[in-house]
Amino acid sequence: MINPVSNVTHAQPVAPSTKQSTQKPAQQAPKSASGSDSVKLSSTAQALAAALQESRETSTQTSQEARKGDLQARRLLAKEAASKPAAK
């Protein structure tokens, strides 16, 4: 026969306190007003972000970057040129 579980406790609702905070201002958590939060991306995330930026780039921007020596832009232009059918 199956016995019901009898040792289950239920949480009682707690009424909000009407007292003022007893903590002194020095004990409260400091808030950052300078906004110095920073995020560090992994190398994989950096590569994905760069690929996304490159995919949004116009062909004019790619051409300008290739003329300035950007190897990735040069490879992209070469790949695009190779994929076009040869003119007869």
Chimera marker file (.cmm) of the C-alpha trace (Angstrom):
<marker_set name="trace">
<marker id="1" x="0.000" y="0.000" z="0.000" r="1" g="1" b="0" radius="0.5"/>
<marker id="2" x="1.205" y="3.531" z="-0.732" r="1" g="1" b="0" radius="0.5"/>
<marker id="3" x="1.535" y="5.881" z="2.232" r="1" g="1" b="0" radius="0.5"/>
<marker id="4" x="1.099" y="9.640" z="1.763" r="1" g="1" b="0" radius="0.5"/>
<marker id="5" x="4.023" y="11.920" z="2.477" r="1" g="1" b="0" radius="0.5"/>
<marker id="6" x="3.408" y="13.603" z="5.800" r="1" g="1" b="0" radius="0.5"/>
<marker id="7" x="6.575" y="15.599" z="6.424" r="1" g="1" b="0" radius="0.5"/>
<marker id="8" x="5.957" y="18.271" z="3.779" r="1" g="1" b="0" radius="0.5"/>
<marker id="9" x="6.247" y="21.826" z="5.065" r="1" g="1" b="0" radius="0.5"/>
<marker id="10" x="4.606" y="24.791" z="3.390" r="1" g="1" b="0" radius="0.5"/>
<marker id="11" x="6.160" y="28.228" z="3.344" r="1" g="1" b="0" radius="0.5"/>
<marker id="12" x="4.140" y="30.838" z="5.153" r="1" g="1" b="0" radius="0.5"/>
<marker id="13" x="3.651" y="34.172" z="3.359" r="1" g="1" b="0" radius="0.5"/>
<marker id="14" x="5.586" y="36.994" z="4.960" r="1" g="1" b="0" radius="0.5"/>
<marker id="15" x="4.008" y="40.432" z="5.260" r="1" g="1" b="0" radius="0.5"/>
<marker id="16" x="6.236" y="43.295" z="4.062" r="1" g="1" b="0" radius="0.5"/>
<marker id="17" x="7.999" y="45.089" z="6.864" r="1" g="1" b="0" radius="0.5"/>
<marker id="18" x="6.803" y="48.586" z="7.676" r="1" g="1" b="0" radius="0.5"/>
<marker id="19" x="9.988" y="49.478" z="9.590" r="1" g="1" b="0" radius="0.5"/>
<marker id="20" x="12.561" y="51.797" z="8.099" r="1" g="1" b="0" radius="0.5"/>
<marker id="21" x="15.762" y="50.172" z="7.001" r="1" g="1" b="0" radius="0.5"/>
<marker id="22" x="18.056" y="49.650" z="9.957" r="1" g="1" b="0" radius="0.5"/>
<marker id="23" x="21.154" y="49.603" z="7.795" r="1" g="1" b="0" radius="0.5"/>
<marker id="24" x="23.423" y="52.599" z="7.846" r="1" g="1" b="0" radius="0.5"/>
<marker id="25" x="24.326" y="54.117" z="4.450" r="1" g="1" b="0" radius="0.5"/>
<marker id="26" x="27.873" y="52.803" z="4.788" r="1" g="1" b="0" radius="0.5"/>
<marker id="27" x="26.570" y="49.237" z="5.091" r="1" g="1" b="0" radius="0.5"/>
<marker id="28" x="24.504" y="49.384" z="1.913" r="1" g="1" b="0" radius="0.5"/>
<marker id="29" x="25.995" y="48.020" z="-1.281" r="1" g="1" b="0" radius="0.5"/>
<marker id="30" x="27.921" y="50.703" z="-3.174" r="1" g="1" b="0" radius="0.5"/>
<marker id="31" x="26.469" y="51.718" z="-6.523" r="1" g="1" b="0" radius="0.5"/>
<marker id="32" x="28.723" y="52.343" z="-9.481" r="1" g="1" b="0" radius="0.5"/>
<marker id="33" x="28.005" y="55.814" z="-10.809" r="1" g="1" b="0" radius="0.5"/>
<marker id="34" x="30.920" y="55.833" z="-13.216" r="1" g="1" b="0" radius="0.5"/>
<marker id="35" x="29.559" y="53.012" z="-15.375" r="1" g="1" b="0" radius="0.5"/>
<marker id="36" x="32.838" y="51.114" z="-15.394" r="1" g="1" b="0" radius="0.5"/>
<marker id="37" x="31.250" y="47.761" z="-16.147" r="1" g="1" b="0" radius="0.5"/>
<marker id="38" x="33.113" y="45.822" z="-18.789" r="1" g="1" b="0" radius="0.5"/>
<marker id="39" x="32.574" y="42.697" z="-20.818" r="1" g="1" b="0" radius="0.5"/>
<marker id="40" x="35.304" y="40.413" z="-22.096" r="1" g="1" b="0" radius="0.5"/>
<marker id="41" x="34.474" y="38.347" z="-25.158" r="1" g="1" b="0" radius="0.5"/>
<marker id="42" x="36.062" y="35.006" z="-25.844" r="1" g="1" b="0" radius="0.5"/>
<marker id="43" x="38.107" y="34.668" z="-28.992" r="1" g="1" b="0" radius="0.5"/>
<marker id="44" x="35.255" y="32.712" z="-30.591" r="1" g="1" b="0" radius="0.5"/>
<marker id="45" x="32.773" y="35.473" z="-29.787" r="1" g="1" b="0" radius="0.5"/>
<marker id="46" x="35.185" y="38.075" z="-31.149" r="1" g="1" b="0" radius="0.5"/>
<marker id="47" x="35.535" y="36.117" z="-34.388" r="1" g="1" b="0" radius="0.5"/>
<marker id="48" x="31.750" y="35.820" z="-34.721" r="1" g="1" b="0" radius="0.5"/>
<marker id="49" x="31.325" y="39.547" z="-34.084" r="1" g="1" b="0" radius="0.5"/>
<marker id="50" x="33.938" y="40.342" z="-36.729" r="1" g="1" b="0" radius="0.5"/>
<marker id="51" x="32.281" y="37.991" z="-39.222" r="1" g="1" b="0" radius="0.5"/>
<marker id="52" x="28.920" y="39.631" z="-38.581" r="1" g="1" b="0" radius="0.5"/>
<marker id="53" x="30.406" y="43.074" z="-39.129" r="1" g="1" b="0" radius="0.5"/>
<marker id="54" x="32.053" y="41.928" z="-42.359" r="1" g="1" b="0" radius="0.5"/>
<marker id="55" x="28.790" y="40.458" z="-43.632" r="1" g="1" b="0" radius="0.5"/>
<marker id="56" x="27.019" y="43.796" z="-43.146" r="1" g="1" b="0" radius="0.5"/>
<marker id="57" x="29.695" y="45.679" z="-45.042" r="1" g="1" b="0" radius="0.5"/>
<marker id="58" x="28.983" y="47.066" z="-48.500" r="1" g="1" b="0" radius="0.5"/>
<marker id="59" x="31.125" y="46.146" z="-51.499" r="1" g="1" b="0" radius="0.5"/>
<marker id="60" x="32.426" y="49.724" z="-51.603" r="1" g="1" b="0" radius="0.5"/>
<marker id="61" x="33.659" y="49.447" z="-48.027" r="1" g="1" b="0" radius="0.5"/>
<marker id="62" x="35.274" y="46.110" z="-48.822" r="1" g="1" b="0" radius="0.5"/>
<marker id="63" x="37.052" y="47.618" z="-51.836" r="1" g="1" b="0" radius="0.5"/>
<marker id="64" x="38.315" y="50.547" z="-49.765" r="1" g="1" b="0" radius="0.5"/>
<marker id="65" x="39.628" y="48.224" z="-47.084" r="1" g="1" b="0" radius="0.5"/>
<marker id="66" x="41.328" y="46.021" z="-49.683" r="1" g="1" b="0" radius="0.5"/>
<marker id="67" x="43.117" y="49.061" z="-51.131" r="1" g="1" b="0" radius="0.5"/>
<marker id="68" x="44.337" y="49.938" z="-47.622" r="1" g="1" b="0" radius="0.5"/>
<marker id="69" x="45.855" y="46.481" z="-47.205" r="1" g="1" b="0" radius="0.5"/>
<marker id="70" x="43.132" y="44.512" z="-45.402" r="1" g="1" b="0" radius="0.5"/>
<marker id="71" x="43.934" y="40.873" z="-46.210" r="1" g="1" b="0" radius="0.5"/>
<marker id="72" x="40.436" y="39.639" z="-45.376" r="1" g="1" b="0" radius="0.5"/>
<marker id="73" x="38.915" y="42.171" z="-47.771" r="1" g="1" b="0" radius="0.5"/>
<marker id="74" x="41.390" y="41.159" z="-50.483" r="1" g="1" b="0" radius="0.5"/>
<marker id="75" x="40.501" y="37.479" z="-50.062" r="1" g="1" b="0" radius="0.5"/>
<marker id="76" x="36.787" y="38.296" z="-50.236" r="1" g="1" b="0" radius="0.5"/>
<marker id="77" x="37.219" y="40.301" z="-53.435" r="1" g="1" b="0" radius="0.5"/>
<marker id="78" x="39.314" y="37.504" z="-54.971" r="1" g="1" b="0" radius="0.5"/>
<marker id="79" x="36.685" y="34.943" z="-53.995" r="1" g="1" b="0" radius="0.5"/>
<marker id="80" x="33.912" y="37.062" z="-55.519" r="1" g="1" b="0" radius="0.5"/>
<marker id="81" x="35.915" y="37.569" z="-58.718" r="1" g="1" b="0" radius="0.5"/>
<marker id="82" x="36.570" y="33.831" z="-59.016" r="1" g="1" b="0" radius="0.5"/>
<marker id="83" x="32.904" y="32.979" z="-58.575" r="1" g="1" b="0" radius="0.5"/>
<marker id="84" x="31.780" y="35.250" z="-61.420" r="1" g="1" b="0" radius="0.5"/>
<marker id="85" x="31.516" y="33.562" z="-64.818" r="1" g="1" b="0" radius="0.5"/>
<marker id="86" x="34.339" y="34.390" z="-67.204" r="1" g="1" b="0" radius="0.5"/>
<marker id="87" x="33.396" y="36.932" z="-69.904" r="1" g="1" b="0" radius="0.5"/>
<marker id="88" x="33.684" y="35.646" z="-73.471" r="1" g="1" b="0" radius="0.5"/>
<link id1="1" id2="2" r="1" g="1" b="0" radius="0.2"/>
<link id1="2" id2="3" r="1" g="1" b="0" radius="0.2"/>
<link id1="3" id2="4" r="1" g="1" b="0" radius="0.2"/>
<link id1="4" id2="5" r="1" g="1" b="0" radius="0.2"/>
<link id1="5" id2="6" r="1" g="1" b="0" radius="0.2"/>
<link id1="6" id2="7" r="1" g="1" b="0" radius="0.2"/>
<link id1="7" id2="8" r="1" g="1" b="0" radius="0.2"/>
<link id1="8" id2="9" r="1" g="1" b="0" radius="0.2"/>
<link id1="9" id2="10" r="1" g="1" b="0" radius="0.2"/>
<link id1="10" id2="11" r="1" g="1" b="0" radius="0.2"/>
<link id1="11" id2="12" r="1" g="1" b="0" radius="0.2"/>
<link id1="12" id2="13" r="1" g="1" b="0" radius="0.2"/>
<link id1="13" id2="14" r="1" g="1" b="0" radius="0.2"/>
<link id1="14" id2="15" r="1" g="1" b="0" radius="0.2"/>
<link id1="15" id2="16" r="1" g="1" b="0" radius="0.2"/>
<link id1="16" id2="17" r="1" g="1" b="0" radius="0.2"/>
<link id1="17" id2="18" r="1" g="1" b="0" radius="0.2"/>
<link id1="18" id2="19" r="1" g="1" b="0" radius="0.2"/>
<link id1="19" id2="20" r="1" g="1" b="0" radius="0.2"/>
<link id1="20" id2="21" r="1" g="1" b="0" radius="0.2"/>
<link id1="21" id2="22" r="1" g="1" b="0" radius="0.2"/>
<link id1="22" id2="23" r="1" g="1" b="0" radius="0.2"/>
<link id1="23" id2="24" r="1" g="1" b="0" radius="0.2"/>
<link id1="24" id2="25" r="1" g="1" b="0" radius="0.2"/>
<link id1="25" id2="26" r="1" g="1" b="0" radius="0.2"/>
<link id1="26" id2="27" r="1" g="1" b="0" radius="0.2"/>
<link id1="27" id2="28" r="1" g="1" b="0" radius="0.2"/>
<link id1="28" id2="29" r="1" g="1" b="0" radius="0.2"/>
<link id1="29" id2="30" r="1" g="1" b="0" radius="0.2"/>
<link id1="30" id2="31" r="1" g="1" b="0" radius="0.2"/>
<link id1="31" id2="32" r="1" g="1" b="0" radius="0.2"/>
<link id1="32" id2="33" r="1" g="1" b="0" radius="0.2"/>
<link id1="33" id2="34" r="1" g="1" b="0" radius="0.2"/>
<link id1="34" id2="35" r="1" g="1" b="0" radius="0.2"/>
<link id1="35" id2="36" r="1" g="1" b="0" radius="0.2"/>
<link id1="36" id2="37" r="1" g="1" b="0" radius="0.2"/>
<link id1="37" id2="38" r="1" g="1" b="0" radius="0.2"/>
<link id1="38" id2="39" r="1" g="1" b="0" radius="0.2"/>
<link id1="39" id2="40" r="1" g="1" b="0" radius="0.2"/>
<link id1="40" id2="41" r="1" g="1" b="0" radius="0.2"/>
<link id1="41" id2="42" r="1" g="1" b="0" radius="0.2"/>
<link id1="42" id2="43" r="1" g="1" b="0" radius="0.2"/>
<link id1="43" id2="44" r="1" g="1" b="0" radius="0.2"/>
<link id1="44" id2="45" r="1" g="1" b="0" radius="0.2"/>
<link id1="45" id2="46" r="1" g="1" b="0" radius="0.2"/>
<link id1="46" id2="47" r="1" g="1" b="0" radius="0.2"/>
<link id1="47" id2="48" r="1" g="1" b="0" radius="0.2"/>
<link id1="48" id2="49" r="1" g="1" b="0" radius="0.2"/>
<link id1="49" id2="50" r="1" g="1" b="0" radius="0.2"/>
<link id1="50" id2="51" r="1" g="1" b="0" radius="0.2"/>
<link id1="51" id2="52" r="1" g="1" b="0" radius="0.2"/>
<link id1="52" id2="53" r="1" g="1" b="0" radius="0.2"/>
<link id1="53" id2="54" r="1" g="1" b="0" radius="0.2"/>
<link id1="54" id2="55" r="1" g="1" b="0" radius="0.2"/>
<link id1="55" id2="56" r="1" g="1" b="0" radius="0.2"/>
<link id1="56" id2="57" r="1" g="1" b="0" radius="0.2"/>
<link id1="57" id2="58" r="1" g="1" b="0" radius="0.2"/>
<link id1="58" id2="59" r="1" g="1" b="0" radius="0.2"/>
<link id1="59" id2="60" r="1" g="1" b="0" radius="0.2"/>
<link id1="60" id2="61" r="1" g="1" b="0" radius="0.2"/>
<link id1="61" id2="62" r="1" g="1" b="0" radius="0.2"/>
<link id1="62" id2="63" r="1" g="1" b="0" radius="0.2"/>
<link id1="63" id2="64" r="1" g="1" b="0" radius="0.2"/>
<link id1="64" id2="65" r="1" g="1" b="0" radius="0.2"/>
<link id1="65" id2="66" r="1" g="1" b="0" radius="0.2"/>
<link id1="66" id2="67" r="1" g="1" b="0" radius="0.2"/>
<link id1="67" id2="68" r="1" g="1" b="0" radius="0.2"/>
<link id1="68" id2="69" r="1" g="1" b="0" radius="0.2"/>
<link id1="69" id2="70" r="1" g="1" b="0" radius="0.2"/>
<link id1="70" id2="71" r="1" g="1" b="0" radius="0.2"/>
<link id1="71" id2="72" r="1" g="1" b="0" radius="0.2"/>
<link id1="72" id2="73" r="1" g="1" b="0" radius="0.2"/>
<link id1="73" id2="74" r="1" g="1" b="0" radius="0.2"/>
<link id1="74" id2="75" r="1" g="1" b="0" radius="0.2"/>
<link id1="75" id2="76" r="1" g="1" b="0" radius="0.2"/>
<link id1="76" id2="77" r="1" g="1" b="0" radius="0.2"/>
<link id1="77" id2="78" r="1" g="1" b="0" radius="0.2"/>
<link id1="78" id2="79" r="1" g="1" b="0" radius="0.2"/>
<link id1="79" id2="80" r="1" g="1" b="0" radius="0.2"/>
<link id1="80" id2="81" r="1" g="1" b="0" radius="0.2"/>
<link id1="81" id2="82" r="1" g="1" b="0" radius="0.2"/>
<link id1="82" id2="83" r="1" g="1" b="0" radius="0.2"/>
<link id1="83" id2="84" r="1" g="1" b="0" radius="0.2"/>
<link id1="84" id2="85" r="1" g="1" b="0" radius="0.2"/>
<link id1="85" id2="86" r="1" g="1" b="0" radius="0.2"/>
<link id1="86" id2="87" r="1" g="1" b="0" radius="0.2"/>
<link id1="87" id2="88" r="1" g="1" b="0" radius="0.2"/>
</marker_set>
